[in-house]
Structure formats: structure tokens, C-alpha cells
Amino acid sequence: MSHKRSWRKSSYSGPQGDSACIEVSLAEDAIVRDSKATRGDVLAFSTPAWRAFVATLA
């Protein structure tokens, strides 16, 4: 990931940001990470796979 990504925190995160939550970055793909471990492991999804995942939540 050579370019800077913008991250969006889950709307279920607590007001102080101390709740366990995830962040997602949508670019050419979808990258998901733990908001408390931003330098840790991530889950990567292709755009079609991410859309299919989100569609199952609706």
C-alpha cells in the first residue's frame, strides 16, 4: 500500500473511542483493521467480495 489511505471508524464505536471497533478503508479494495491495533494485521477484500459481504448485513 504505497498511497495514503483514509480510514472510517465504525459508527458503533464509543464516544471516547475506547470501545472495541473496526475501521475500514475503501480504495481499489477494502481493508479492515482493529482500531486499537492500527499497525497490526488487516483483512483485505476485493471490491466485489466486500459488496457481497455488506449486502448480507442489510
MMTF fields as JSON, N, C-alpha, C and O atoms, coordinates in Angstrom:
{
  "mmtfVersion": "1.0.0",
  "mmtfProducer": "UNKNOWN",
  "numBonds": 231,
  "numAtoms": 232,
  "numGroups": 58,
  "numChains": 1,
  "numModels": 1,
  "chainsPerModel": [1],
  "groupsPerChain": [58],
  "chainIdList": ["A"],
  "bondAtomList": [4, 2, 8, 6, 12, 10, 16, 14, 20, 18, 24, 22, 28, 26, 32, 30, 36, 34, 40, 38, 44, 42, 48, 46, 52, 50, 56, 54, 60, 58, 64, 62, 68, 66, 72, 70, 76, 74, 80, 78, 84, 82, 88, 86, 92, 90, 96, 94, 100, 98, 104, 102, 108, 106, 112, 110, 116, 114, 120, 118, 124, 122, 128, 126, 132, 130, 136, 134, 140, 138, 144, 142, 148, 146, 152, 150, 156, 154, 160, 158, 164, 162, 168, 166, 172, 170, 176, 174, 180, 178, 184, 182, 188, 186, 192, 190, 196, 194, 200, 198, 204, 202, 208, 206, 212, 210, 216, 214, 220, 218, 224, 222, 228, 226],
  "bondOrderList": [1, 1, 1, 1, 1, 1, 1, 1, 1, 1, 1, 1, 1, 1, 1, 1, 1, 1, 1, 1, 1, 1, 1, 1, 1, 1, 1, 1, 1, 1, 1, 1, 1, 1, 1, 1, 1, 1, 1, 1, 1, 1, 1, 1, 1, 1, 1, 1, 1, 1, 1, 1, 1, 1, 1, 1, 1],
  "groupList": [{"groupName": "MET", "atomNameList": ["N", "CA", "C", "O"], "elementList": ["N", "C", "C", "O"], "formalChargeList": [0, 0, 0, 0], "bondAtomList": [1, 0, 2, 1, 3, 2], "bondOrderList": [1, 1, 2], "singleLetterCode": "M", "chemCompType": "L-PEPTIDE LINKING"}, {"groupName": "SER", "atomNameList": ["N", "CA", "C", "O"], "elementList": ["N", "C", "C", "O"], "formalChargeList": [0, 0, 0, 0], "bondAtomList": [1, 0, 2, 1, 3, 2], "bondOrderList": [1, 1, 2], "singleLetterCode": "S", "chemCompType": "L-PEPTIDE LINKING"}, {"groupName": "HIS", "atomNameList": ["N", "CA", "C", "O"], "elementList": ["N", "C", "C", "O"], "formalChargeList": [0, 0, 0, 0], "bondAtomList": [1, 0, 2, 1, 3, 2], "bondOrderList": [1, 1, 2], "singleLetterCode": "H", "chemCompType": "L-PEPTIDE LINKING"}, {"groupName": "LYS", "atomNameList": ["N", "CA", "C", "O"], "elementList": ["N", "C", "C", "O"], "formalChargeList": [0, 0, 0, 0], "bondAtomList": [1, 0, 2, 1, 3, 2], "bondOrderList": [1, 1, 2], "singleLetterCode": "K", "chemCompType": "L-PEPTIDE LINKING"}, {"groupName": "ARG", "atomNameList": ["N", "CA", "C", "O"], "elementList": ["N", "C", "C", "O"], "formalChargeList": [0, 0, 0, 0], "bondAtomList": [1, 0, 2, 1, 3, 2], "bondOrderList": [1, 1, 2], "singleLetterCode": "R", "chemCompType": "L-PEPTIDE LINKING"}, {"groupName": "TRP", "atomNameList": ["N", "CA", "C", "O"], "elementList": ["N", "C", "C", "O"], "formalChargeList": [0, 0, 0, 0], "bondAtomList": [1, 0, 2, 1, 3, 2], "bondOrderList": [1, 1, 2], "singleLetterCode": "W", "chemCompType": "L-PEPTIDE LINKING"}, {"groupName": "TYR", "atomNameList": ["N", "CA", "C", "O"], "elementList": ["N", "C", "C", "O"], "formalChargeList": [0, 0, 0, 0], "bondAtomList": [1, 0, 2, 1, 3, 2], "bondOrderList": [1, 1, 2], "singleLetterCode": "Y", "chemCompType": "L-PEPTIDE LINKING"}, {"groupName": "GLY", "atomNameList": ["N", "CA", "C", "O"], "elementList": ["N", "C", "C", "O"], "formalChargeList": [0, 0, 0, 0], "bondAtomList": [1, 0, 2, 1, 3, 2], "bondOrderList": [1, 1, 2], "singleLetterCode": "G", "chemCompType": "PEPTIDE LINKING"}, {"groupName": "PRO", "atomNameList": ["N", "CA", "C", "O"], "elementList": ["N", "C", "C", "O"], "formalChargeList": [0, 0, 0, 0], "bondAtomList": [1, 0, 2, 1, 3, 2], "bondOrderList": [1, 1, 2], "singleLetterCode": "P", "chemCompType": "L-PEPTIDE LINKING"}, {"groupName": "GLN", "atomNameList": ["N", "CA", "C", "O"], "elementList": ["N", "C", "C", "O"], "formalChargeList": [0, 0, 0, 0], "bondAtomList": [1, 0, 2, 1, 3, 2], "bondOrderList": [1, 1, 2], "singleLetterCode": "Q", "chemCompType": "L-PEPTIDE LINKING"}, {"groupName": "ASP", "atomNameList": ["N", "CA", "C", "O"], "elementList": ["N", "C", "C", "O"], "formalChargeList": [0, 0, 0, 0], "bondAtomList": [1, 0, 2, 1, 3, 2], "bondOrderList": [1, 1, 2], "singleLetterCode": "D", "chemCompType": "L-PEPTIDE LINKING"}, {"groupName": "ALA", "atomNameList": ["N", "CA", "C", "O"], "elementList": ["N", "C", "C", "O"], "formalChargeList": [0, 0, 0, 0], "bondAtomList": [1, 0, 2, 1, 3, 2], "bondOrderList": [1, 1, 2], "singleLetterCode": "A", "chemCompType": "L-PEPTIDE LINKING"}, {"groupName": "CYS", "atomNameList": ["N", "CA", "C", "O"], "elementList": ["N", "C", "C", "O"], "formalChargeList": [0, 0, 0, 0], "bondAtomList": [1, 0, 2, 1, 3, 2], "bondOrderList": [1, 1, 2], "singleLetterCode": "C", "chemCompType": "L-PEPTIDE LINKING"}, {"groupName": "ILE", "atomNameList": ["N", "CA", "C", "O"], "elementList": ["N", "C", "C", "O"], "formalChargeList": [0, 0, 0, 0], "bondAtomList": [1, 0, 2, 1, 3, 2], "bondOrderList": [1, 1, 2], "singleLetterCode": "I", "chemCompType": "L-PEPTIDE LINKING"}, {"groupName": "GLU", "atomNameList": ["N", "CA", "C", "O"], "elementList": ["N", "C", "C", "O"], "formalChargeList": [0, 0, 0, 0], "bondAtomList": [1, 0, 2, 1, 3, 2], "bondOrderList": [1, 1, 2], "singleLetterCode": "E", "chemCompType": "L-PEPTIDE LINKING"}, {"groupName": "VAL", "atomNameList": ["N", "CA", "C", "O"], "elementList": ["N", "C", "C", "O"], "formalChargeList": [0, 0, 0, 0], "bondAtomList": [1, 0, 2, 1, 3, 2], "bondOrderList": [1, 1, 2], "singleLetterCode": "V", "chemCompType": "L-PEPTIDE LINKING"}, {"groupName": "LEU", "atomNameList": ["N", "CA", "C", "O"], "elementList": ["N", "C", "C", "O"], "formalChargeList": [0, 0, 0, 0], "bondAtomList": [1, 0, 2, 1, 3, 2], "bondOrderList": [1, 1, 2], "singleLetterCode": "L", "chemCompType": "L-PEPTIDE LINKING"}, {"groupName": "THR", "atomNameList": ["N", "CA", "C", "O"], "elementList": ["N", "C", "C", "O"], "formalChargeList": [0, 0, 0, 0], "bondAtomList": [1, 0, 2, 1, 3, 2], "bondOrderList": [1, 1, 2], "singleLetterCode": "T", "chemCompType": "L-PEPTIDE LINKING"}, {"groupName": "PHE", "atomNameList": ["N", "CA", "C", "O"], "elementList": ["N", "C", "C", "O"], "formalChargeList": [0, 0, 0, 0], "bondAtomList": [1, 0, 2, 1, 3, 2], "bondOrderList": [1, 1, 2], "singleLetterCode": "F", "chemCompType": "L-PEPTIDE LINKING"}],
  "groupTypeList": [0, 1, 2, 3, 4, 1, 5, 4, 3, 1, 1, 6, 1, 7, 8, 9, 7, 10, 1, 11, 12, 13, 14, 15, 1, 16, 11, 14, 10, 11, 13, 15, 4, 10, 1, 3, 11, 17, 4, 7, 10, 15, 16, 11, 18, 1, 17, 8, 11, 5, 4, 11, 18, 15, 11, 17, 16, 11],
  "groupIdList": [1, 2, 3, 4, 5, 6, 7, 8, 9, 10, 11, 12, 13, 14, 15, 16, 17, 18, 19, 20, 21, 22, 23, 24, 25, 26, 27, 28, 29, 30, 31, 32, 33, 34, 35, 36, 37, 38, 39, 40, 41, 42, 43, 44, 45, 46, 47, 48, 49, 50, 51, 52, 53, 54, 55, 56, 57, 58],
  "secStructList": [7, 7, 1, 7, 7, 7, 7, 3, 3, 7, 6, 6, 1, 7, 6, 6, 1, 7, 1, 7, 7, 3, 3, 3, 3, 3, 1, 1, 3, 3, 3, 3, 3, 3, 6, 6, 7, 6, 6, 1, 7, 3, 3, 3, 3, 3, 2, 2, 2, 2, 2, 2, 2, 2, 2, 2, 2, 7],
  "xCoordList": [0.847, 0.0, 0.888, 1.242, 1.234, 2.158, 1.475, 2.133, 0.181, -0.517, -1.188, -1.482, -1.421, -2.079, -3.551, -4.238, -4.019, -5.407, -6.151, -5.569, -7.424, -8.264, -9.075, -9.507, -9.27, -9.939, -11.212, -11.265, -12.246, -13.521, -13.789, -13.77, -14.038, -14.293, -15.765, -16.635, -16.027, -17.388, -18.247, -17.783, -19.49, -20.412, -20.795, -21.384, -20.477, -20.758, -19.645, -19.729, -18.613, -17.53, -18.041, -18.877, -17.538, -17.962, -17.513, -16.641, -18.097, -17.783, -16.321, -15.767, -15.702, -14.297, -13.358, -12.14, -13.906, -13.079, -12.386, -11.484, -12.811, -12.156, -12.871, -12.451, -13.929, -14.647, -13.924, -13.213, -14.116, -13.559, -14.328, -15.551, -13.649, -14.326, -13.358, -12.177, -13.872, -13.057, -13.046, -13.882, -12.08, -12.004, -11.91, -11.384, -12.42, -12.355, -11.826, -12.138, -11.036, -10.523, -10.942, -10.615, -11.669, -12.147, -11.385, -11.466, -10.663, -9.935, -10.227, -11.387, -9.216, -9.452, -9.893, -10.316, -9.792, -10.15, -10.706, -10.867, -10.995, -11.452, -10.482, -10.224, -9.948, -9.033, -9.7, -10.164, -9.751, -10.387, -9.327, -8.515, -9.344, -8.369, -9.025, -10.092, -8.37, -8.773, -8.355, -7.205, -9.266, -8.951, -7.913, -7.284, -7.726, -6.717, -5.358, -4.363, -5.289, -4.037, -3.835, -3.794, -3.708, -3.668, -2.418, -2.383, -1.408, -0.21, -0.155, 0.86, -1.244, -1.296, -1.821, -1.779, -2.307, -2.837, -4.109, -4.824, -4.379, -5.586, -6.248, -5.61, -7.518, -8.228, -8.415, -8.835, -8.112, -8.254, -9.322, -9.356, -10.192, -11.273, -11.215, -10.873, -11.546, -11.731, -13.021, -13.842, -13.204, -14.413, -15.675, -16.627, -15.726, -16.939, -17.186, -18.333, -16.139, -16.313, -16.817, -17.666, -16.306, -16.758, -18.234, -19.01, -18.615, -20.023, -20.942, -22.032, -20.516, -21.324, -21.449, -22.525, -20.364, -20.385, -21.351, -22.194, -21.235, -22.097, -23.566, -24.456, -23.82, -25.193, -25.838, -27.054, -25.06, -25.627, -26.008, -26.782, -25.487, -25.773, -27.047, -27.622, -27.486, -28.672, -29.959, -31.033],
  "yCoordList": [-1.18, 0.0, 1.237, 1.75, 1.695, 2.811, 4.169, 5.146, 4.253, 5.528, 5.641, 4.638, 6.867, 7.105, 6.728, 7.109, 5.989, 5.557, 6.361, 6.753, 6.607, 7.21, 6.089, 5.152, 6.209, 5.174, 5.719, 6.874, 4.878, 5.251, 4.296, 3.076, 4.871, 4.071, 3.679, 4.422, 2.535, 2.042, 3.034, 3.652, 3.185, 4.079, 3.523, 4.241, 2.267, 1.655, 1.906, 1.439, 2.629, 2.949, 3.903, 4.767, 3.739, 4.604, 6.043, 6.308, 6.983, 8.402, 8.751, 9.684, 8.018, 8.282, 7.484, 7.637, 6.65, 5.862, 4.699, 4.082, 4.391, 3.313, 1.982, 0.986, 1.944, 0.692, -0.121, 0.422, -1.422, -2.281, -2.045, -2.178, -1.706, -1.482, -1.707, -1.987, -1.582, -1.755, -0.464, 0.421, -0.384, 0.705, 0.061, -1.043, 0.751, 0.245, 1.343, 2.521, 0.94, 1.845, 1.298, 0.166, 2.118, 1.703, 2.464, 3.69, 1.754, 2.342, 1.429, 1.286, 0.821, -0.172, -1.492, -2.403, -1.59, -2.774, -2.326, -1.128, -3.252, -2.922, -3.544, -4.747, -2.727, -3.183, -2.9, -1.785, -3.895, -3.777, -4.022, -4.94, -3.173, -3.338, -3.05, -2.441, -3.497, -3.214, -1.779, -1.413, -0.96, 0.448, 0.644, 1.699, -0.349, -0.237, -0.768, -0.526, -1.472, -2.058, -1.648, -2.494, -0.35, 0.172, -0.243, -0.11, -0.733, -1.205, -2.73, -3.311, -3.372, -4.825, -5.419, -4.796, -6.617, -7.338, -6.688, -6.007, -6.904, -6.399, -7.528, -8.53, -7.362, -8.245, -7.489, -6.331, -8.122, -7.479, -8.198, -9.427, -7.413, -7.934, -7.27, -6.093, -8.015, -7.38, -6.567, -6.792, -5.64, -4.83, -5.687, -5.466, -6.652, -7.486, -8.294, -8.447, -8.801, -9.572, -8.68, -9.102, -7.449, -6.521, -6.173, -6.165, -5.89, -5.56, -6.732, -6.524, -7.95, -9.117, -9.267, -9.587, -9.038, -9.109, -8.078, -8.413, -6.839, -5.766, -6.038, -5.744, -6.592, -6.888, -7.912, -7.88, -8.807, -9.802, -9.174, -9.766, -7.998, -7.324, -6.504, -6.174, -6.177, -5.307, -6.049, -5.455],
  "zCoordList": [0.0, 0.0, 0.0, 1.062, -1.133, -1.224, -1.08, -0.722, -1.347, -1.234, 0.134, 0.785, 0.547, 1.836, 1.737, 0.789, 2.707, 2.738, 3.788, 4.799, 3.557, 4.59, 5.227, 4.556, 6.537, 7.31, 7.92, 8.342, 7.966, 8.575, 9.735, 9.572, 10.9, 12.09, 12.15, 11.694, 12.702, 12.852, 13.62, 14.578, 13.206, 13.913, 15.278, 16.087, 15.552, 16.846, 17.858, 18.994, 17.466, 18.382, 19.464, 19.199, 20.665, 21.771, 21.574, 20.746, 22.324, 22.153, 22.475, 21.892, 23.388, 23.708, 22.817, 22.903, 21.978, 21.084, 21.778, 21.211, 23.027, 23.757, 23.601, 24.191, 22.827, 22.588, 21.53, 20.685, 21.59, 20.554, 19.269, 19.247, 18.227, 16.954, 15.806, 16.011, 14.619, 13.427, 12.617, 12.803, 11.721, 10.75, 9.376, 9.23, 8.383, 7.018, 6.101, 6.273, 5.142, 4.128, 2.769, 2.411, 2.022, 0.706, -0.363, -0.44, -1.166, -2.299, -3.495, -3.883, -4.076, -5.125, -4.518, -5.229, -3.202, -2.452, -1.104, -0.873, -0.231, 1.116, 2.108, 2.063, 2.998, 4.032, 5.373, 5.614, 6.241, 7.548, 8.611, 8.495, 9.673, 10.747, 12.099, 12.175, 13.143, 14.524, 14.818, 14.577, 15.335, 15.569, 16.673, 16.742, 17.533, 18.589, 18.151, 18.833, 17.054, 16.562, 15.114, 14.221, 14.885, 13.517, 12.752, 11.529, 13.426, 12.732, 12.698, 12.314, 13.099, 13.135, 11.846, 10.785, 11.961, 10.807, 10.279, 11.015, 9.011, 8.362, 7.593, 7.269, 7.306, 6.39, 5.092, 5.103, 3.979, 2.678, 1.868, 1.809, 1.245, 0.415, -0.954, -1.062, -1.994, -3.3, -3.224, -2.335, -4.132, -4.131, -4.271, -3.523, -5.189, -5.273, -3.987, -3.569, -3.37, -2.133, -1.004, -0.219, -0.909, 0.128, -0.076, 0.88, -1.313, -1.595, -1.247, -0.715, -1.541, -1.215, 0.305, 0.812, 1.019, 2.488, 3.063, 3.896, 2.629, 3.137, 2.786, 3.585, 1.606, 1.205, 2.136, 2.329, 2.709, 3.622, 4.956, 5.709, 5.268, 6.528, 6.465, 7.501, 5.286, 5.135, 5.317, 5.22]
}
